[in-house]
Amino acid sequence: MRAKNAAIYAQLLKPLKNVITPLTKEDRIHVFQTYAVRVPNRDGVVEAMKTKGVGVLIHYPIGLHLQELTRN
């Protein structure tokens, strides 16, 4: 069901040139636990979606490559 929903999202978002959707290679299967997209002005898009009642989360507010290494 998630894969079917992801296909619908991909089709609906395809005309939007500034939205980068998940890519799944033909020889792979994606479970789509989340459907993460990349957009310019992420924070503005998040706020606009929230005002429309759409649940939106930012799972990684700081990119992994920008996070400080910690050692135990």
mmJSON file of the N, C-alpha and C atoms, coordinates in Angstrom:
{"data_MODEL":{"atom_site":{
"group_PDB":["ATOM","ATOM","ATOM","ATOM","ATOM","ATOM","ATOM","ATOM","ATOM","ATOM","ATOM","ATOM","ATOM","ATOM","ATOM","ATOM","ATOM","ATOM","ATOM","ATOM","ATOM","ATOM","ATOM","ATOM","ATOM","ATOM","ATOM","ATOM","ATOM","ATOM","ATOM","ATOM","ATOM","ATOM","ATOM","ATOM","ATOM","ATOM","ATOM","ATOM","ATOM","ATOM","ATOM","ATOM","ATOM","ATOM","ATOM","ATOM","ATOM","ATOM","ATOM","ATOM","ATOM","ATOM","ATOM","ATOM","ATOM","ATOM","ATOM","ATOM","ATOM","ATOM","ATOM","ATOM","ATOM","ATOM","ATOM","ATOM","ATOM","ATOM","ATOM","ATOM","ATOM","ATOM","ATOM","ATOM","ATOM","ATOM","ATOM","ATOM","ATOM","ATOM","ATOM","ATOM","ATOM","ATOM","ATOM","ATOM","ATOM","ATOM","ATOM","ATOM","ATOM","ATOM","ATOM","ATOM","ATOM","ATOM","ATOM","ATOM","ATOM","ATOM","ATOM","ATOM","ATOM","ATOM","ATOM","ATOM","ATOM","ATOM","ATOM","ATOM","ATOM","ATOM","ATOM","ATOM","ATOM","ATOM","ATOM","ATOM","ATOM","ATOM","ATOM","ATOM","ATOM","ATOM","ATOM","ATOM","ATOM","ATOM","ATOM","ATOM","ATOM","ATOM","ATOM","ATOM","ATOM","ATOM","ATOM","ATOM","ATOM","ATOM","ATOM","ATOM","ATOM","ATOM","ATOM","ATOM","ATOM","ATOM","ATOM","ATOM","ATOM","ATOM","ATOM","ATOM","ATOM","ATOM","ATOM","ATOM","ATOM","ATOM","ATOM","ATOM","ATOM","ATOM","ATOM","ATOM","ATOM","ATOM","ATOM","ATOM","ATOM","ATOM","ATOM","ATOM","ATOM","ATOM","ATOM","ATOM","ATOM","ATOM","ATOM","ATOM","ATOM","ATOM","ATOM","ATOM","ATOM","ATOM","ATOM","ATOM","ATOM","ATOM","ATOM","ATOM","ATOM","ATOM","ATOM","ATOM","ATOM","ATOM","ATOM","ATOM","ATOM","ATOM","ATOM","ATOM","ATOM","ATOM","ATOM","ATOM","ATOM","ATOM","ATOM","ATOM"],
"id":[1,2,3,4,5,6,7,8,9,10,11,12,13,14,15,16,17,18,19,20,21,22,23,24,25,26,27,28,29,30,31,32,33,34,35,36,37,38,39,40,41,42,43,44,45,46,47,48,49,50,51,52,53,54,55,56,57,58,59,60,61,62,63,64,65,66,67,68,69,70,71,72,73,74,75,76,77,78,79,80,81,82,83,84,85,86,87,88,89,90,91,92,93,94,95,96,97,98,99,100,101,102,103,104,105,106,107,108,109,110,111,112,113,114,115,116,117,118,119,120,121,122,123,124,125,126,127,128,129,130,131,132,133,134,135,136,137,138,139,140,141,142,143,144,145,146,147,148,149,150,151,152,153,154,155,156,157,158,159,160,161,162,163,164,165,166,167,168,169,170,171,172,173,174,175,176,177,178,179,180,181,182,183,184,185,186,187,188,189,190,191,192,193,194,195,196,197,198,199,200,201,202,203,204,205,206,207,208,209,210,211,212,213,214,215,216],
"type_symbol":["N","C","C","N","C","C","N","C","C","N","C","C","N","C","C","N","C","C","N","C","C","N","C","C","N","C","C","N","C","C","N","C","C","N","C","C","N","C","C","N","C","C","N","C","C","N","C","C","N","C","C","N","C","C","N","C","C","N","C","C","N","C","C","N","C","C","N","C","C","N","C","C","N","C","C","N","C","C","N","C","C","N","C","C","N","C","C","N","C","C","N","C","C","N","C","C","N","C","C","N","C","C","N","C","C","N","C","C","N","C","C","N","C","C","N","C","C","N","C","C","N","C","C","N","C","C","N","C","C","N","C","C","N","C","C","N","C","C","N","C","C","N","C","C","N","C","C","N","C","C","N","C","C","N","C","C","N","C","C","N","C","C","N","C","C","N","C","C","N","C","C","N","C","C","N","C","C","N","C","C","N","C","C","N","C","C","N","C","C","N","C","C","N","C","C","N","C","C","N","C","C","N","C","C","N","C","C","N","C","C","N","C","C","N","C","C"],
"label_atom_id":["N","CA","C","N","CA","C","N","CA","C","N","CA","C","N","CA","C","N","CA","C","N","CA","C","N","CA","C","N","CA","C","N","CA","C","N","CA","C","N","CA","C","N","CA","C","N","CA","C","N","CA","C","N","CA","C","N","CA","C","N","CA","C","N","CA","C","N","CA","C","N","CA","C","N","CA","C","N","CA","C","N","CA","C","N","CA","C","N","CA","C","N","CA","C","N","CA","C","N","CA","C","N","CA","C","N","CA","C","N","CA","C","N","CA","C","N","CA","C","N","CA","C","N","CA","C","N","CA","C","N","CA","C","N","CA","C","N","CA","C","N","CA","C","N","CA","C","N","CA","C","N","CA","C","N","CA","C","N","CA","C","N","CA","C","N","CA","C","N","CA","C","N","CA","C","N","CA","C","N","CA","C","N","CA","C","N","CA","C","N","CA","C","N","CA","C","N","CA","C","N","CA","C","N","CA","C","N","CA","C","N","CA","C","N","CA","C","N","CA","C","N","CA","C","N","CA","C","N","CA","C","N","CA","C","N","CA","C","N","CA","C","N","CA","C","N","CA","C","N","CA","C"],
"label_alt_id":[null,null,null,null,null,null,null,null,null,null,null,null,null,null,null,null,null,null,null,null,null,null,null,null,null,null,null,null,null,null,null,null,null,null,null,null,null,null,null,null,null,null,null,null,null,null,null,null,null,null,null,null,null,null,null,null,null,null,null,null,null,null,null,null,null,null,null,null,null,null,null,null,null,null,null,null,null,null,null,null,null,null,null,null,null,null,null,null,null,null,null,null,null,null,null,null,null,null,null,null,null,null,null,null,null,null,null,null,null,null,null,null,null,null,null,null,null,null,null,null,null,null,null,null,null,null,null,null,null,null,null,null,null,null,null,null,null,null,null,null,null,null,null,null,null,null,null,null,null,null,null,null,null,null,null,null,null,null,null,null,null,null,null,null,null,null,null,null,null,null,null,null,null,null,null,null,null,null,null,null,null,null,null,null,null,null,null,null,null,null,null,null,null,null,null,null,null,null,null,null,null,null,null,null,null,null,null,null,null,null,null,null,null,null,null,null],
"label_comp_id":["MET","MET","MET","ARG","ARG","ARG","ALA","ALA","ALA","LYS","LYS","LYS","ASN","ASN","ASN","ALA","ALA","ALA","ALA","ALA","ALA","ILE","ILE","ILE","TYR","TYR","TYR","ALA","ALA","ALA","GLN","GLN","GLN","LEU","LEU","LEU","LEU","LEU","LEU","LYS","LYS","LYS","PRO","PRO","PRO","LEU","LEU","LEU","LYS","LYS","LYS","ASN","ASN","ASN","VAL","VAL","VAL","ILE","ILE","ILE","THR","THR","THR","PRO","PRO","PRO","LEU","LEU","LEU","THR","THR","THR","LYS","LYS","LYS","GLU","GLU","GLU","ASP","ASP","ASP","ARG","ARG","ARG","ILE","ILE","ILE","HIS","HIS","HIS","VAL","VAL","VAL","PHE","PHE","PHE","GLN","GLN","GLN","THR","THR","THR","TYR","TYR","TYR","ALA","ALA","ALA","VAL","VAL","VAL","ARG","ARG","ARG","VAL","VAL","VAL","PRO","PRO","PRO","ASN","ASN","ASN","ARG","ARG","ARG","ASP","ASP","ASP","GLY","GLY","GLY","VAL","VAL","VAL","VAL","VAL","VAL","GLU","GLU","GLU","ALA","ALA","ALA","MET","MET","MET","LYS","LYS","LYS","THR","THR","THR","LYS","LYS","LYS","GLY","GLY","GLY","VAL","VAL","VAL","GLY","GLY","GLY","VAL","VAL","VAL","LEU","LEU","LEU","ILE","ILE","ILE","HIS","HIS","HIS","TYR","TYR","TYR","PRO","PRO","PRO","ILE","ILE","ILE","GLY","GLY","GLY","LEU","LEU","LEU","HIS","HIS","HIS","LEU","LEU","LEU","GLN","GLN","GLN","GLU","GLU","GLU","LEU","LEU","LEU","THR","THR","THR","ARG","ARG","ARG","ASN","ASN","ASN"],
"label_asym_id":["A","A","A","A","A","A","A","A","A","A","A","A","A","A","A","A","A","A","A","A","A","A","A","A","A","A","A","A","A","A","A","A","A","A","A","A","A","A","A","A","A","A","A","A","A","A","A","A","A","A","A","A","A","A","A","A","A","A","A","A","A","A","A","A","A","A","A","A","A","A","A","A","A","A","A","A","A","A","A","A","A","A","A","A","A","A","A","A","A","A","A","A","A","A","A","A","A","A","A","A","A","A","A","A","A","A","A","A","A","A","A","A","A","A","A","A","A","A","A","A","A","A","A","A","A","A","A","A","A","A","A","A","A","A","A","A","A","A","A","A","A","A","A","A","A","A","A","A","A","A","A","A","A","A","A","A","A","A","A","A","A","A","A","A","A","A","A","A","A","A","A","A","A","A","A","A","A","A","A","A","A","A","A","A","A","A","A","A","A","A","A","A","A","A","A","A","A","A","A","A","A","A","A","A","A","A","A","A","A","A","A","A","A","A","A","A"],
"label_entity_id":["1","1","1","1","1","1","1","1","1","1","1","1","1","1","1","1","1","1","1","1","1","1","1","1","1","1","1","1","1","1","1","1","1","1","1","1","1","1","1","1","1","1","1","1","1","1","1","1","1","1","1","1","1","1","1","1","1","1","1","1","1","1","1","1","1","1","1","1","1","1","1","1","1","1","1","1","1","1","1","1","1","1","1","1","1","1","1","1","1","1","1","1","1","1","1","1","1","1","1","1","1","1","1","1","1","1","1","1","1","1","1","1","1","1","1","1","1","1","1","1","1","1","1","1","1","1","1","1","1","1","1","1","1","1","1","1","1","1","1","1","1","1","1","1","1","1","1","1","1","1","1","1","1","1","1","1","1","1","1","1","1","1","1","1","1","1","1","1","1","1","1","1","1","1","1","1","1","1","1","1","1","1","1","1","1","1","1","1","1","1","1","1","1","1","1","1","1","1","1","1","1","1","1","1","1","1","1","1","1","1","1","1","1","1","1","1"],
"label_seq_id":[1,1,1,2,2,2,3,3,3,4,4,4,5,5,5,6,6,6,7,7,7,8,8,8,9,9,9,10,10,10,11,11,11,12,12,12,13,13,13,14,14,14,15,15,15,16,16,16,17,17,17,18,18,18,19,19,19,20,20,20,21,21,21,22,22,22,23,23,23,24,24,24,25,25,25,26,26,26,27,27,27,28,28,28,29,29,29,30,30,30,31,31,31,32,32,32,33,33,33,34,34,34,35,35,35,36,36,36,37,37,37,38,38,38,39,39,39,40,40,40,41,41,41,42,42,42,43,43,43,44,44,44,45,45,45,46,46,46,47,47,47,48,48,48,49,49,49,50,50,50,51,51,51,52,52,52,53,53,53,54,54,54,55,55,55,56,56,56,57,57,57,58,58,58,59,59,59,60,60,60,61,61,61,62,62,62,63,63,63,64,64,64,65,65,65,66,66,66,67,67,67,68,68,68,69,69,69,70,70,70,71,71,71,72,72,72],
"pdbx_PDB_ins_code":[null,null,null,null,null,null,null,null,null,null,null,null,null,null,null,null,null,null,null,null,null,null,null,null,null,null,null,null,null,null,null,null,null,null,null,null,null,null,null,null,null,null,null,null,null,null,null,null,null,null,null,null,null,null,null,null,null,null,null,null,null,null,null,null,null,null,null,null,null,null,null,null,null,null,null,null,null,null,null,null,null,null,null,null,null,null,null,null,null,null,null,null,null,null,null,null,null,null,null,null,null,null,null,null,null,null,null,null,null,null,null,null,null,null,null,null,null,null,null,null,null,null,null,null,null,null,null,null,null,null,null,null,null,null,null,null,null,null,null,null,null,null,null,null,null,null,null,null,null,null,null,null,null,null,null,null,null,null,null,null,null,null,null,null,null,null,null,null,null,null,null,null,null,null,null,null,null,null,null,null,null,null,null,null,null,null,null,null,null,null,null,null,null,null,null,null,null,null,null,null,null,null,null,null,null,null,null,null,null,null,null,null,null,null,null,null],
"Cartn_x":[0.818,0.0,0.876,1.974,2.866,3.469,3.86,4.463,3.454,2.207,1.166,0.953,0.901,0.742,1.937,3.13,4.336,4.288,3.791,3.67,2.688,1.62,0.651,1.29,1.994,2.686,3.662,4.446,5.449,4.783,3.674,2.966,2.417,1.836,1.249,2.318,3.471,4.533,5.446,5.35,6.228,6.22,5.071,5.073,5.777,6.018,6.638,8.154,8.734,10.158,11.089,10.649,11.512,11.376,10.604,10.407,11.183,12.076,12.843,12.245,11.726,11.065,12.02,11.676,12.538,12.699,13.874,14.174,14.356,13.676,13.835,14.317,15.438,15.96,15.085,15.055,14.173,14.471,15.722,16.077,16.007,15.353,15.249,13.787,13.55,12.218,12.352,11.476,11.486,10.232,10.358,9.201,8.461,9.09,8.474,7.89,8.72,8.301,7.999,8.811,8.549,8.627,7.996,8.099,8.753,10.057,10.831,11.075,10.836,11.103,12.062,12.745,13.617,13.008,12.939,12.361,13.188,13.212,13.829,12.892,13.408,12.609,11.83,12.542,11.929,11.036,11.531,10.77,9.462,9.491,8.27,7.262,7.746,6.862,6.235,7.043,6.539,5.433,5.669,4.659,3.378,3.513,2.337,1.535,2.218,1.517,0.821,1.493,0.878,-0.384,-0.389,-1.587,-2.747,-2.425,-3.468,-3.877,-3.261,-3.602,-2.863,-1.783,-0.99,0.11,0.199,1.24,2.597,3.529,4.861,5.904,6.955,8.056,9.373,10.345,11.707,12.504,12.877,13.547,15.008,15.672,17.082,17.261,17.012,17.122,18.538,19.537,20.933,21.455,21.983,22.51,23.551,23.573,24.528,25.964,26.257,27.619,27.995,27.021,27.279,27.286,26.946,26.877,28.261,28.437,29.699,29.826,31.005,31.288,31.417,30.74,30.881,31.384,32.216,32.782,32.398,32.16,31.814,33.035],
"Cartn_y":[-1.183,0.0,1.266,1.256,2.418,2.67,1.617,1.776,2.365,1.939,2.493,3.973,4.314,5.72,6.55,6.001,6.71,6.96,6.003,6.179,7.304,7.398,8.483,9.824,9.899,11.136,11.549,10.599,10.889,11.46,10.867,11.334,12.748,12.994,14.311,15.4,15.027,16.009,16.212,15.322,15.366,16.711,17.36,18.643,19.78,19.615,20.681,20.601,21.54,21.45,21.588,22.215,22.412,21.335,20.292,19.219,17.988,17.518,16.305,15.169,14.167,13.04,11.853,10.877,9.699,8.95,8.402,7.628,6.171,5.295,3.861,3.225,2.559,1.887,0.682,0.329,-0.744,-2.093,-2.32,-3.613,-3.583,-2.571,-2.413,-2.284,-2.513,-2.322,-1.334,-0.352,0.657,0.446,0.454,0.236,1.531,2.681,3.988,4.131,3.864,4.139,5.628,6.432,7.864,8.221,9.3,9.799,11.17,11.168,12.4,13.065,14.363,15.137,16.263,16.759,17.921,19.095,20.219,21.431,22.635,23.674,24.919,25.531,26.321,26.97,25.928,24.92,23.818,24.316,25.257,25.715,26.387,27.148,27.787,26.77,25.738,24.683,23.928,23.628,22.926,23.744,25.029,25.87,25.952,26.086,26.15,24.854,23.718,22.439,22.281,22.695,22.604,23.454,24.645,25.49,24.851,23.935,23.208,21.912,21.641,20.44,19.195,19.371,18.231,17.954,16.702,16.327,16.281,17.067,17.16,17.083,16.316,16.22,16.4,16.967,17.028,16.042,14.928,13.865,14.177,14.859,15.189,16.687,17.498,18.95,19.404,18.623,18.908,17.697,17.907,16.8,15.998,14.704,13.854,14.3,14.766,15.204,16.505,17.189,18.441,18.26,17.071,16.833,16.516,16.928,16.717,15.249,14.694,13.335,13.276,12.324,12.125,10.727,10.589,9.278,8.937,7.656,7.204,6.979],
"Cartn_z":[0.0,0.0,0.0,0.777,0.793,-0.576,-1.255,-2.582,-3.565,-3.466,-4.346,-4.043,-2.754,-2.389,-2.848,-2.717,-3.162,-4.66,-5.414,-6.867,-7.192,-6.424,-6.63,-6.299,-5.161,-4.802,-5.902,-6.372,-7.401,-8.653,-9.048,-10.245,-10.036,-8.86,-8.584,-8.43,-7.911,-7.686,-8.893,-9.861,-11.033,-11.761,-11.942,-12.653,-11.909,-10.611,-9.825,-9.954,-10.679,-11.019,-9.818,-8.738,-7.588,-6.514,-6.78,-5.81,-6.27,-5.42,-5.722,-4.901,-5.583,-4.929,-4.806,-3.968,-3.82,-5.142,-5.329,-6.526,-6.132,-6.834,-6.605,-7.898,-7.832,-9.02,-9.354,-10.632,-11.092,-10.444,-10.073,-9.478,-7.949,-7.386,-5.936,-5.524,-4.25,-3.669,-2.522,-2.477,-1.418,-0.57,0.747,1.613,1.944,1.681,1.906,3.302,4.304,5.676,5.809,5.127,5.004,3.527,3.155,1.782,1.872,1.813,1.98,0.628,0.586,-0.622,-0.265,-1.283,-1.1,-1.837,-1.149,-1.724,-1.294,-2.126,-1.652,-0.607,0.286,1.328,2.135,2.608,3.352,4.488,5.271,6.427,6.012,4.944,4.443,3.949,3.272,2.779,3.948,4.962,6.145,6.812,7.018,7.664,6.836,5.523,4.652,4.728,4.767,4.852,6.196,7.255,8.588,8.686,8.067,8.108,7.359,6.438,5.694,6.399,7.577,8.329,7.886,7.126,6.66,7.679,8.142,9.08,8.394,8.887,8.286,9.393,9.155,10.099,9.37,10.061,9.546,10.371,9.767,10.511,10.804,9.9,10.083,9.88,10.933,10.757,10.43,10.851,10.506,9.754,8.568,7.771,8.542,8.333,9.039,8.807,7.597,7.288,8.0,8.585,9.306,10.82,11.293,12.734,13.293,14.527,15.203,15.627,15.475,15.888,17.405,18.022,19.466,19.706,20.684,21.029,22.458,22.698,24.058,24.883],
"occupancy":[1.0,1.0,1.0,1.0,1.0,1.0,1.0,1.0,1.0,1.0,1.0,1.0,1.0,1.0,1.0,1.0,1.0,1.0,1.0,1.0,1.0,1.0,1.0,1.0,1.0,1.0,1.0,1.0,1.0,1.0,1.0,1.0,1.0,1.0,1.0,1.0,1.0,1.0,1.0,1.0,1.0,1.0,1.0,1.0,1.0,1.0,1.0,1.0,1.0,1.0,1.0,1.0,1.0,1.0,1.0,1.0,1.0,1.0,1.0,1.0,1.0,1.0,1.0,1.0,1.0,1.0,1.0,1.0,1.0,1.0,1.0,1.0,1.0,1.0,1.0,1.0,1.0,1.0,1.0,1.0,1.0,1.0,1.0,1.0,1.0,1.0,1.0,1.0,1.0,1.0,1.0,1.0,1.0,1.0,1.0,1.0,1.0,1.0,1.0,1.0,1.0,1.0,1.0,1.0,1.0,1.0,1.0,1.0,1.0,1.0,1.0,1.0,1.0,1.0,1.0,1.0,1.0,1.0,1.0,1.0,1.0,1.0,1.0,1.0,1.0,1.0,1.0,1.0,1.0,1.0,1.0,1.0,1.0,1.0,1.0,1.0,1.0,1.0,1.0,1.0,1.0,1.0,1.0,1.0,1.0,1.0,1.0,1.0,1.0,1.0,1.0,1.0,1.0,1.0,1.0,1.0,1.0,1.0,1.0,1.0,1.0,1.0,1.0,1.0,1.0,1.0,1.0,1.0,1.0,1.0,1.0,1.0,1.0,1.0,1.0,1.0,1.0,1.0,1.0,1.0,1.0,1.0,1.0,1.0,1.0,1.0,1.0,1.0,1.0,1.0,1.0,1.0,1.0,1.0,1.0,1.0,1.0,1.0,1.0,1.0,1.0,1.0,1.0,1.0,1.0,1.0,1.0,1.0,1.0,1.0,1.0,1.0,1.0,1.0,1.0,1.0],
"B_iso_or_equiv":[0.0,0.0,0.0,0.0,0.0,0.0,0.0,0.0,0.0,0.0,0.0,0.0,0.0,0.0,0.0,0.0,0.0,0.0,0.0,0.0,0.0,0.0,0.0,0.0,0.0,0.0,0.0,0.0,0.0,0.0,0.0,0.0,0.0,0.0,0.0,0.0,0.0,0.0,0.0,0.0,0.0,0.0,0.0,0.0,0.0,0.0,0.0,0.0,0.0,0.0,0.0,0.0,0.0,0.0,0.0,0.0,0.0,0.0,0.0,0.0,0.0,0.0,0.0,0.0,0.0,0.0,0.0,0.0,0.0,0.0,0.0,0.0,0.0,0.0,0.0,0.0,0.0,0.0,0.0,0.0,0.0,0.0,0.0,0.0,0.0,0.0,0.0,0.0,0.0,0.0,0.0,0.0,0.0,0.0,0.0,0.0,0.0,0.0,0.0,0.0,0.0,0.0,0.0,0.0,0.0,0.0,0.0,0.0,0.0,0.0,0.0,0.0,0.0,0.0,0.0,0.0,0.0,0.0,0.0,0.0,0.0,0.0,0.0,0.0,0.0,0.0,0.0,0.0,0.0,0.0,0.0,0.0,0.0,0.0,0.0,0.0,0.0,0.0,0.0,0.0,0.0,0.0,0.0,0.0,0.0,0.0,0.0,0.0,0.0,0.0,0.0,0.0,0.0,0.0,0.0,0.0,0.0,0.0,0.0,0.0,0.0,0.0,0.0,0.0,0.0,0.0,0.0,0.0,0.0,0.0,0.0,0.0,0.0,0.0,0.0,0.0,0.0,0.0,0.0,0.0,0.0,0.0,0.0,0.0,0.0,0.0,0.0,0.0,0.0,0.0,0.0,0.0,0.0,0.0,0.0,0.0,0.0,0.0,0.0,0.0,0.0,0.0,0.0,0.0,0.0,0.0,0.0,0.0,0.0,0.0,0.0,0.0,0.0,0.0,0.0,0.0],
"pdbx_formal_charge":[null,null,null,null,null,null,null,null,null,null,null,null,null,null,null,null,null,null,null,null,null,null,null,null,null,null,null,null,null,null,null,null,null,null,null,null,null,null,null,null,null,null,null,null,null,null,null,null,null,null,null,null,null,null,null,null,null,null,null,null,null,null,null,null,null,null,null,null,null,null,null,null,null,null,null,null,null,null,null,null,null,null,null,null,null,null,null,null,null,null,null,null,null,null,null,null,null,null,null,null,null,null,null,null,null,null,null,null,null,null,null,null,null,null,null,null,null,null,null,null,null,null,null,null,null,null,null,null,null,null,null,null,null,null,null,null,null,null,null,null,null,null,null,null,null,null,null,null,null,null,null,null,null,null,null,null,null,null,null,null,null,null,null,null,null,null,null,null,null,null,null,null,null,null,null,null,null,null,null,null,null,null,null,null,null,null,null,null,null,null,null,null,null,null,null,null,null,null,null,null,null,null,null,null,null,null,null,null,null,null,null,null,null,null,null,null],
"auth_seq_id":[1,1,1,2,2,2,3,3,3,4,4,4,5,5,5,6,6,6,7,7,7,8,8,8,9,9,9,10,10,10,11,11,11,12,12,12,13,13,13,14,14,14,15,15,15,16,16,16,17,17,17,18,18,18,19,19,19,20,20,20,21,21,21,22,22,22,23,23,23,24,24,24,25,25,25,26,26,26,27,27,27,28,28,28,29,29,29,30,30,30,31,31,31,32,32,32,33,33,33,34,34,34,35,35,35,36,36,36,37,37,37,38,38,38,39,39,39,40,40,40,41,41,41,42,42,42,43,43,43,44,44,44,45,45,45,46,46,46,47,47,47,48,48,48,49,49,49,50,50,50,51,51,51,52,52,52,53,53,53,54,54,54,55,55,55,56,56,56,57,57,57,58,58,58,59,59,59,60,60,60,61,61,61,62,62,62,63,63,63,64,64,64,65,65,65,66,66,66,67,67,67,68,68,68,69,69,69,70,70,70,71,71,71,72,72,72],
"auth_comp_id":["MET","MET","MET","ARG","ARG","ARG","ALA","ALA","ALA","LYS","LYS","LYS","ASN","ASN","ASN","ALA","ALA","ALA","ALA","ALA","ALA","ILE","ILE","ILE","TYR","TYR","TYR","ALA","ALA","ALA","GLN","GLN","GLN","LEU","LEU","LEU","LEU","LEU","LEU","LYS","LYS","LYS","PRO","PRO","PRO","LEU","LEU","LEU","LYS","LYS","LYS","ASN","ASN","ASN","VAL","VAL","VAL","ILE","ILE","ILE","THR","THR","THR","PRO","PRO","PRO","LEU","LEU","LEU","THR","THR","THR","LYS","LYS","LYS","GLU","GLU","GLU","ASP","ASP","ASP","ARG","ARG","ARG","ILE","ILE","ILE","HIS","HIS","HIS","VAL","VAL","VAL","PHE","PHE","PHE","GLN","GLN","GLN","THR","THR","THR","TYR","TYR","TYR","ALA","ALA","ALA","VAL","VAL","VAL","ARG","ARG","ARG","VAL","VAL","VAL","PRO","PRO","PRO","ASN","ASN","ASN","ARG","ARG","ARG","ASP","ASP","ASP","GLY","GLY","GLY","VAL","VAL","VAL","VAL","VAL","VAL","GLU","GLU","GLU","ALA","ALA","ALA","MET","MET","MET","LYS","LYS","LYS","THR","THR","THR","LYS","LYS","LYS","GLY","GLY","GLY","VAL","VAL","VAL","GLY","GLY","GLY","VAL","VAL","VAL","LEU","LEU","LEU","ILE","ILE","ILE","HIS","HIS","HIS","TYR","TYR","TYR","PRO","PRO","PRO","ILE","ILE","ILE","GLY","GLY","GLY","LEU","LEU","LEU","HIS","HIS","HIS","LEU","LEU","LEU","GLN","GLN","GLN","GLU","GLU","GLU","LEU","LEU","LEU","THR","THR","THR","ARG","ARG","ARG","ASN","ASN","ASN"],
"auth_asym_id":["A","A","A","A","A","A","A","A","A","A","A","A","A","A","A","A","A","A","A","A","A","A","A","A","A","A","A","A","A","A","A","A","A","A","A","A","A","A","A","A","A","A","A","A","A","A","A","A","A","A","A","A","A","A","A","A","A","A","A","A","A","A","A","A","A","A","A","A","A","A","A","A","A","A","A","A","A","A","A","A","A","A","A","A","A","A","A","A","A","A","A","A","A","A","A","A","A","A","A","A","A","A","A","A","A","A","A","A","A","A","A","A","A","A","A","A","A","A","A","A","A","A","A","A","A","A","A","A","A","A","A","A","A","A","A","A","A","A","A","A","A","A","A","A","A","A","A","A","A","A","A","A","A","A","A","A","A","A","A","A","A","A","A","A","A","A","A","A","A","A","A","A","A","A","A","A","A","A","A","A","A","A","A","A","A","A","A","A","A","A","A","A","A","A","A","A","A","A","A","A","A","A","A","A","A","A","A","A","A","A","A","A","A","A","A","A"],
"auth_atom_id":["N","CA","C","N","CA","C","N","CA","C","N","CA","C","N","CA","C","N","CA","C","N","CA","C","N","CA","C","N","CA","C","N","CA","C","N","CA","C","N","CA","C","N","CA","C","N","CA","C","N","CA","C","N","CA","C","N","CA","C","N","CA","C","N","CA","C","N","CA","C","N","CA","C","N","CA","C","N","CA","C","N","CA","C","N","CA","C","N","CA","C","N","CA","C","N","CA","C","N","CA","C","N","CA","C","N","CA","C","N","CA","C","N","CA","C","N","CA","C","N","CA","C","N","CA","C","N","CA","C","N","CA","C","N","CA","C","N","CA","C","N","CA","C","N","CA","C","N","CA","C","N","CA","C","N","CA","C","N","CA","C","N","CA","C","N","CA","C","N","CA","C","N","CA","C","N","CA","C","N","CA","C","N","CA","C","N","CA","C","N","CA","C","N","CA","C","N","CA","C","N","CA","C","N","CA","C","N","CA","C","N","CA","C","N","CA","C","N","CA","C","N","CA","C","N","CA","C","N","CA","C","N","CA","C","N","CA","C","N","CA","C","N","CA","C","N","CA","C","N","CA","C"],
"pdbx_PDB_model_num":[1,1,1,1,1,1,1,1,1,1,1,1,1,1,1,1,1,1,1,1,1,1,1,1,1,1,1,1,1,1,1,1,1,1,1,1,1,1,1,1,1,1,1,1,1,1,1,1,1,1,1,1,1,1,1,1,1,1,1,1,1,1,1,1,1,1,1,1,1,1,1,1,1,1,1,1,1,1,1,1,1,1,1,1,1,1,1,1,1,1,1,1,1,1,1,1,1,1,1,1,1,1,1,1,1,1,1,1,1,1,1,1,1,1,1,1,1,1,1,1,1,1,1,1,1,1,1,1,1,1,1,1,1,1,1,1,1,1,1,1,1,1,1,1,1,1,1,1,1,1,1,1,1,1,1,1,1,1,1,1,1,1,1,1,1,1,1,1,1,1,1,1,1,1,1,1,1,1,1,1,1,1,1,1,1,1,1,1,1,1,1,1,1,1,1,1,1,1,1,1,1,1,1,1,1,1,1,1,1,1,1,1,1,1,1,1]
}}}
